[in-house]
């Protein structure tokens, strides 16, 4: 597990370089990717694929927004680099490979895994954004009420 977390850190750094992320952000974004993968690894045995990807992307989204807000950094590079290790590339490849070889049972199995992972990523990021907007509204309302 430690090797895979380290590999996700390195993969995050590699994709950060490919996406031309500023060098000052690369270590932070890579740490977000490694932490996201750690959450995924820990949750996978307990929650299954879809929920572990959801929880991991939720943590990545919340952590990225928190870091971007506190350190005044752009949000996009943190989220993109953090999510890269979770992207279901191999299952999508195997789904297409099995469709081409006409093994429909395996093709649909891999398609289901791909769709589950992709849905978990999207729902987790949307949920993290929603959580932050709710927190911002609560802080805004609380600060308005305390001004009197």
Secondary structure, 3 states (H helix, E strand, C coil): CHHHHHHHHHHHHHHHHHCCCCHHHHHHHHHHHHHHHHHHHHHHHHHCHHHHHHHHHHHHHHHHHHHHHHHCCCHHHHHHHHHHCCCCHHHHHHHHHHHHCCCHHHHHHHHHHHHHHHHHHHHHHHHHHHHHHHHHHHHHHHHHHHCC
